[in-house]
Amino acid sequence: MATRNTSSASLLENDLEIVGDISFQNNLYIHGKVNGNIVAPPSSQATLYIQEDSEVSGEVRSPVVIIAGKISGDIFASRRISLKSTAQVSGNIHYVQMQIDEGAEINGSLTYLNGNNPQA
């Protein structure tokens, strides 16, 4: 009988470019380029890490999102979003909790989500 490791993480290296949507359940580290949506269930314990020098073009949905790279698309963080000083976001951010380091760039609107919002 196989057991499921709930603390596992997936890593996309900087020499990798993905065209298409990504679904994940735990932790996902993006170092490369993604042209597609990245989605984790809002009820999961998932955390998405967009590393410095990485690029995402598409919608992002995850309970926790930590950004140090570039995102072009709307972001839905059903628990928390953190923008590091090197973050560049072109899109609307929907959040419950937010932390922004000095130097982070946002070109879009910020929308607070209450716990009843089904879009997150």
C-alpha positions as CSV (number, residue, x, y, z in Angstrom):
1,M,0.0,0.0,0.0
2,A,1.4,3.4,-1.0
3,T,1.3,6.4,1.3
4,R,1.0,9.9,0.1
5,N,3.7,12.4,1.1
6,T,1.8,15.6,1.8
7,S,4.9,17.7,2.3
8,S,6.4,17.1,-1.2
9,A,7.5,19.9,-3.5
10,S,7.8,20.1,-7.3
11,L,10.5,22.2,-9.0
12,L,10.5,23.6,-12.5
13,E,14.1,24.6,-13.3
14,N,15.2,27.7,-15.2
15,D,16.0,25.9,-18.4
16,L,12.4,24.7,-18.7
17,E,9.6,26.4,-20.6
18,I,6.0,25.0,-20.2
19,V,3.2,25.9,-22.6
20,G,-0.1,24.7,-21.0
21,D,-1.8,24.7,-17.7
22,I,-0.4,23.4,-14.4
23,S,-2.4,21.9,-11.6
24,F,-0.7,21.1,-8.2
25,Q,-1.6,20.2,-4.6
26,N,1.5,20.9,-2.4
27,N,4.4,23.2,-3.0
28,L,5.5,24.3,-6.5
29,Y,8.7,26.2,-7.2
30,I,8.9,27.9,-10.7
31,H,12.3,28.9,-11.9
32,G,11.6,28.8,-15.6
33,K,8.9,30.1,-17.9
34,V,5.2,29.1,-17.9
35,N,2.7,30.2,-20.6
36,G,-0.5,29.0,-19.1
37,N,-2.6,29.0,-15.9
38,I,-1.2,27.6,-12.6
39,V,-4.0,26.3,-10.3
40,A,-4.1,24.7,-6.9
41,P,-7.4,23.9,-5.0
42,P,-8.3,26.7,-2.6
43,S,-8.9,24.1,0.1
44,S,-5.4,22.7,-0.2
45,Q,-2.2,23.6,1.7
46,A,-0.5,24.5,-1.6
47,T,2.1,27.2,-1.9
48,L,3.3,28.6,-5.2
49,Y,6.8,30.1,-5.4
50,I,7.6,32.2,-8.4
51,Q,11.4,32.6,-8.2
52,E,13.5,35.6,-9.3
53,D,14.2,35.5,-13.1
54,S,11.1,33.3,-13.7
55,E,8.1,34.4,-15.9
56,V,4.5,33.3,-15.8
57,S,1.9,34.4,-18.5
58,G,-1.5,33.3,-17.3
59,E,-3.9,33.2,-14.4
60,V,-2.5,32.0,-11.0
61,R,-4.8,30.5,-8.3
62,S,-3.3,29.2,-5.1
63,P,-3.9,29.5,-1.4
64,V,-0.4,31.0,-0.9
65,V,1.6,32.8,-3.6
66,I,5.1,34.0,-3.1
67,I,6.5,36.1,-6.0
68,A,10.0,37.2,-6.7
69,G,9.7,37.0,-10.5
70,K,7.3,38.2,-13.2
71,I,3.6,37.4,-13.6
72,S,1.4,38.7,-16.5
73,G,-2.1,37.7,-15.5
74,D,-4.6,37.8,-12.6
75,I,-3.7,36.3,-9.2
76,F,-6.1,34.7,-6.8
77,A,-4.5,34.0,-3.4
78,S,-7.2,32.5,-1.1
79,R,-5.0,32.8,2.0
80,R,-1.9,34.9,1.5
81,I,0.3,36.6,-1.1
82,S,3.8,37.9,-0.7
83,L,5.5,40.1,-3.2
84,K,9.3,40.3,-2.9
85,S,11.3,43.4,-3.9
86,T,12.0,41.9,-7.4
87,A,8.4,41.0,-8.1
88,Q,6.7,42.4,-11.2
89,V,3.0,41.8,-11.6
90,S,0.9,42.9,-14.6
91,G,-2.6,41.9,-13.6
92,N,-5.2,42.2,-10.8
93,I,-4.5,40.7,-7.4
94,H,-7.3,39.1,-5.4
95,Y,-6.1,38.4,-1.8
96,V,-7.0,37.7,1.8
97,Q,-3.6,38.7,3.3
98,M,-0.9,40.6,1.5
99,Q,2.8,41.5,2.2
100,I,4.6,43.7,-0.2
101,D,8.4,44.4,0.0
102,E,9.8,47.8,-1.1
103,G,10.6,47.7,-4.8
104,A,7.8,45.3,-5.9
105,E,5.9,46.5,-8.9
106,I,2.1,46.0,-9.5
107,N,0.3,47.2,-12.6
108,G,-3.3,46.3,-11.8
109,S,-5.9,46.5,-9.1
110,L,-5.9,45.0,-5.6
111,T,-9.1,43.3,-4.4
112,Y,-9.7,42.0,-0.9
113,L,-11.4,38.6,-0.8
114,N,-13.6,37.8,2.1
115,G,-13.9,34.1,3.1
116,N,-17.1,33.7,1.1
117,N,-15.7,34.5,-2.3
118,P,-16.0,31.4,-4.6
119,Q,-13.6,32.7,-7.2
120,A,-10.5,32.2,-5.0
